[in-house]
Amino acid sequence: MNILQIEGLGVTFSTDTGEVPAVREVSLHVRPGETLALVGESGSGKSTVALAAMGLLPGNARASGRVTVDGTEVVGAGEVELARLRGRTASMVFQEPATALDPLTRVGKQIAEVVRNHRSVSRAEAAREAVGLLRRVGIPEPERRASAFPFQLSGGQRQRVVIAMAIANSPGLLIADEPTTALDVTVQAEILDLLRGLAADSGTGVLLVTHNMGVVADFADRVAVMLRGEVVETGSVEEVLLRPRHEYTRRLLAAVPRLKFSGEDPEPPAQDAPVVRLRDVSVHYGRVQALDGVTLDVRPGETVGLVGESGSGKSTAARVALGLLPPSSGSVSLFGTDLSRARGRARRALLSGVGVVLQDPVASLDARMSVAECVAEPLRMHRGGMSAAERRERVGDVLELVRLSRELMGRGPRELSGGQRQRVSLARALVLRPRLLVADEPTSALDVSVQRTVLEVIAELQRELGFACLFVSHDLAVVQEFAQRVVVLRSGRVEEQGPTMSTLLRPETEYTRRLIAAVPVPDPVVQRRRRESLETEATA
């Protein structure tokens, strides 16, 4: 019997502006021990299907059709019946572990509570099981880590704790909603190995919600593709990813950045004086050394990719380049001027030549402002002599540069899609016509097609305006496609650097080779071959 059976599911949300259909006539199933990947862009309805399967739809949602989990009907079920189902028969792993964990409760206690909610065991026995679950999901020193608070763990470790809670009562169905989106490629590979092992060892069926086609190729048995609330294509992972039938699936796959395994480096840009230069820069946070002797240059018109795992120092190096963080030692020059010697108005003038695009546009755009006000704010700060009419004209021009309509100027950021908000952030970064753009994970939270649009806009504007770009990312395929040079950081030190293609195709260090090996490619046949090769090397 299928562990999850969905037949003719429809979900409609009641809003102030009327009824909004989110899911229409969706039918799919998950068998014990198999993984079904549910893919599609934001707004396609895939997360709504996952929430409906757990009976977790919000109060303004109305569901129709049938959803059964291990024979139990979910649609129309009461809260008592659903509470028995959740955590015991079915569990869910969310994208952001910070929202699933209580920051004020030790992780061991949180896992033990999940155990005791569904089984009659003593506190001591539940505590022992919590330690065993932490060990099972690969947390080092589980006895000690059980007494840690969530903030004392890394992002990957927090996600493992969430998975430990999800499997605490050996559920037959595990629903994983974007479980690896915010993780580095090496941690992502470890989490996928963990989930793969759980499915194989205990026969758990997995519904994987994701927009990462590499993860789908690496992990899924079957794929269902959603578009505007409907399933437009289903099949085996080989059929859907290698022989897609629907035009939307083909378009989605065409937008996926792919790690190349052959190629030549493009012609390097002219060797002009660096726009930004870090020389032997170290940064200390108390006893923690965030950067250790980092040296790098970014020249006019070129993009330098900063890559490495979480904690490698990527974002710290970007903050140093922006003048937001003074180095403990070493020097930073911006446009030929030593930043440590620039003061007051001179420093402000210097920094006005730098634009910044961050990972989360919601955090960088003031929700109380209109789009026009958000984009115009740097002009008000650094171009005091401009009239309101001149500012508005400049804002309209720069919005059109990033492929947005002037008609959006009066809207608020929350009225825009994720891709539109990120392009507003880009417009804000470019409104002063900077000589340097610092982009810190600017596309990691975006769908692949939206990601491609944003990257194309940045590359097009770079060719037109000639600015340099320091591009921070954990997505090596994006960096390989977008950057001319790459700097690989590890534990605050430069592991290696050089032209992008040669560095990523012929890495000099084992660490870079491991990073590259952890990147899943959106081809299930190639990915299976790579995984088997890695497993053979590991056991040799």
C-alpha positions, 0 to 999 in steps of 0.5 A: 500500500502507498504510504501517501496517496493524494487524489484530486487535491484542491486547495483554495485560500480565502483572502481580502481580495477574494478566493485564490486557488493554489492547488488544482486536482493534484494526484500523486503517491509515495511508496514505502522506501521511495523518494518522490521529488515535487519540483517547480518554481515559487508559487507552483503549489508544491509546499501547499501540497506538502502542508496539506499532506500533514494537515498543516494548512492555515485557517484560511485554506479550504481543501478538497479531494482525498489525502491518506497517509498510511490509510488515515484520511487527512482532509477533514480529520480532527486535530486529535487524529492529526496530532496522533498522525504527525511525528508518529506516522508522518514527519516533516523537515522544514527548510529553515531549522531555526523556525522548527527549534525552540531557541531556549530549550536544549536540543536533547530535551526537544528530541526527547519531548517528541519521543514522549509525545508518542510513546510511553517512556520515562524521561531518562529513557527518552533522553538516552534515545535523544542521544542515540538519534543525535549519533544516528544523524551524525552529530559529533559528541552526541552526549555533549551536544544534547545539552547544547542550545540551537544557537551553539550548533552550525546550520548543518548540525541544526538541520540534523537535529530537526531530522533527528526529531522527524525520525524519532518515532520511525515514521513511515512518511518523511516530508522534506520541504527544501531541506538543503537550500541554505546549506553548503554543498558538502553539508548538503551532500551529507544530509542527502546521504543521511536521508538516503540511508534512512529510506533504505534502512527503515523503508521510509517513504520521502516526499522531497519538495525542492527547486534544486535539480541536482538534489533531485538527480542525486536523491529522487526515484520519481519526479512530479513537476508542478506549474500554477497549482497543477502537476504537468509531468510525472515519471521516473527521475531519468525520464523527467530530467533526461527526456522531459515531455512538457515545455515547462520542464524543459525550460526549468531544466535549461535554467539550471546552472551546471558544473562543467567538467571541461573548458578553457578560461576566457581572456582575462581583463586588462591588468588595471589597478585593483578596485579593491585590494586585501593584503594579508588581512586577518580578523579576530572575533575574540579568540576566533580567527575569522580571517587569517592572512587573506590576500586578494584583488578585484580589478575593473570589469572582472568578477571574482568568486569567493567560495567555501563552506560556512565559516570559511570567511567568505562573508567576513572578507566581503564585509572587510572589502566594504569597509564595514569591518576593520581588519585586525591586521593587514591592509585594505585599499579601495580605489587606490586609497587605504581605507584605514586612513580615510575619515569622515566625508572622504570615507563616505565619498569612497564608499559611495562607489560601492554597491551591495546586494545581499542574499535576502532582499526582504531584510535589505529593503524597508517594508515601510518604503515604496520601491522608489523610496528604497532605490532613491535612498542612496541618492538622498544620502550621497547626492544631496544636490539632486532635486526630487524630480531628478532622483525620480528620473534616475530611479526610473532609469535604473529600474528599467536597467534591471528589467523592471517597469517604472510602474512598480515605483509606487508599490511596496517591496512585499507586493513584489515577487522574490525575483522582483525584490532582488532586482530592486535590491540590485537597482538600489546597489547600482543607482550611484553607478558604483565601481564595485558591486559586492554580491553576497549569496544574491541568488541562493534563495531564488528559483533557478529560472529567476536566479538565471534572470538576476545573474543575466541582468548583473552580467549584462550591466557589468558589460555595459557599466564596467563595474568590478564584482566580488561575488560570494556564493556556495554554488560552484556551478553559478561561480563557474558560469559567472566569475572570471577568477575564484578564491577558495577559502577554508577556515579563514585562509585562502586555500587556492585561487586562480582563473575560474575554469582551471581552478575548478577543473584542475584544483590543486588542493584536496579541499577544493576537490571535495567541494567540487565532488559534493556538487550534485549535477542535474543528470541522474545517470552521471550523478549515480556514477559520481556517487558510486565512484566517491563511495569506491574511493572512500572504501579503498 
